[in-house]
Amino acid sequence: MLILTCPYCGITADETELAPGGEAHLKRHGPGSGDDEFHSYLFTRENPRGVHFERWRHAYGCGKWFHAARDTMTLEVFGTYKAQTTEPPKEVRAAITARHPGWSWRDFS
């Protein structure tokens, strides 16, 4: 079972108390964007084997959205952080690098 800590209220909860929200750190295109950009936003998602960044909502708690970094093969959680953060914090990146040497944060812009 997946267990995450909400960075807002500090409660550690299992996945039954949370609601998944898909991939984190997506570039959203607003009005006036082209069809290709909108298509990419709607349908193009990563499905990695290994490190992945996801959005979660503490549905049966404070109700806020947050991001989680985890390994999709082992369910190891490297950390959680507030949804307004544009890239994983240094401590989360360090935890990932410690377990996966050579891993690097990609550019989402």
BELUR-V37338 format. One record per residue. PHI is phi in whole degrees, 0 to 359 (999 if undefined). OMEGA is omega in whole degrees, -180 to 180 (NA if undefined). NEAR is the number of other C-alpha atoms within 12 Angstrom. Layout:
# BELUR-V37338
phi=PHI omega=OMEGA near=NEAR
phi=PHI omega=OMEGA near=NEAR
This chain:
# BELUR-V37338
phi=999 omega=180 near=13
phi=276 omega=180 near=24
phi=236 omega=-178 near=24
phi=234 omega=176 near=36
phi=254 omega=179 near=31
phi=289 omega=-179 near=34
phi=287 omega=-180 near=27
phi=271 omega=-176 near=22
phi=258 omega=176 near=21
phi=79 omega=-180 near=17
phi=278 omega=175 near=20
phi=269 omega=-174 near=22
phi=227 omega=175 near=24
phi=274 omega=-172 near=21
phi=297 omega=179 near=21
phi=287 omega=179 near=18
phi=264 omega=-175 near=23
phi=243 omega=176 near=30
phi=235 omega=180 near=25
phi=287 omega=-179 near=24
phi=231 omega=177 near=21
phi=90 omega=-176 near=23
phi=292 omega=178 near=28
phi=269 omega=174 near=34
phi=62 omega=175 near=30
phi=277 omega=175 near=29
phi=274 omega=-179 near=20
phi=265 omega=-179 near=20
phi=256 omega=-176 near=17
phi=267 omega=179 near=11
phi=304 omega=-180 near=9
phi=91 omega=178 near=10
phi=285 omega=-179 near=14
phi=282 omega=179 near=13
phi=300 omega=-179 near=14
phi=295 omega=179 near=13
phi=295 omega=-179 near=18
phi=293 omega=177 near=18
phi=299 omega=179 near=14
phi=299 omega=180 near=17
phi=297 omega=-177 near=21
phi=285 omega=-167 near=16
phi=243 omega=-176 near=15
phi=266 omega=180 near=16
phi=225 omega=174 near=18
phi=279 omega=174 near=19
phi=220 omega=-171 near=17
phi=284 omega=170 near=14
phi=259 omega=-176 near=13
phi=133 omega=-175 near=21
phi=294 omega=-180 near=33
phi=215 omega=179 near=35
phi=248 omega=-174 near=42
phi=231 omega=173 near=36
phi=260 omega=177 near=30
phi=223 omega=177 near=39
phi=239 omega=178 near=35
phi=280 omega=-169 near=35
phi=299 omega=-178 near=20
phi=254 omega=178 near=20
phi=223 omega=-177 near=24
phi=284 omega=176 near=21
phi=83 omega=-176 near=18
phi=270 omega=176 near=26
phi=274 omega=175 near=31
phi=212 omega=179 near=38
phi=253 omega=176 near=41
phi=226 omega=174 near=44
phi=251 omega=-179 near=40
phi=212 omega=177 near=35
phi=263 omega=-176 near=24
phi=288 omega=180 near=20
phi=275 omega=-174 near=14
phi=251 omega=-174 near=15
phi=65 omega=176 near=21
phi=294 omega=-180 near=23
phi=261 omega=180 near=29
phi=271 omega=178 near=34
phi=158 omega=175 near=32
phi=234 omega=-179 near=41
phi=203 omega=-174 near=36
phi=297 omega=-175 near=29
phi=294 omega=-179 near=29
phi=283 omega=179 near=18
phi=284 omega=-175 near=19
phi=278 omega=176 near=18
phi=209 omega=-178 near=27
phi=301 omega=178 near=33
phi=297 omega=-178 near=23
phi=303 omega=-179 near=17
phi=294 omega=177 near=16
phi=289 omega=178 near=26
phi=298 omega=179 near=30
phi=294 omega=178 near=20
phi=296 omega=178 near=24
phi=293 omega=-179 near=29
phi=297 omega=179 near=18
phi=297 omega=-179 near=14
phi=269 omega=-178 near=20
phi=230 omega=-180 near=18
phi=304 omega=-179 near=13
phi=92 omega=178 near=11
phi=292 omega=176 near=16
phi=220 omega=179 near=18
phi=287 omega=-179 near=22
phi=271 omega=-179 near=14
phi=268 omega=-180 near=11
phi=265 omega=-176 near=13
phi=275 omega=NA near=10
